[in-house]
Amino acid sequence: MSGTKSPSRKVPATEGKWPVWKLAILLYPATALTVAINLFLAGLVANGMGLGVIEPVSAILWSIPLGLPASWLAGRWLRGLMDEADD
């Protein structure tokens, strides 16, 4: 069967672009956990300077709302990388 054409055409993998909001939803768990870790470590640094400690549970609770803008920014960054890869 050499010389025959395949009936299917090749389509680029990123033909349908992912919107930033979908990327942000997918990245939210990772970014919220990253924010929680950073808040907890900032509390440890603050403790070294004589301020109060941020408890792990408090860091997790604060990371729930603070993870939203972080995931939006991560989604925009990833969308930019995907657009750059397409060009």
Secondary structure, 3 states (H helix, E strand, C coil): CCCCCCCCCCCCCCCCCCCHHHHHHHHHHHHHHHHHHHHHHHHHHHHHCCCCCCCHHHHHHHHHHHHHHHHHHHHHHHHHHHHHHHC
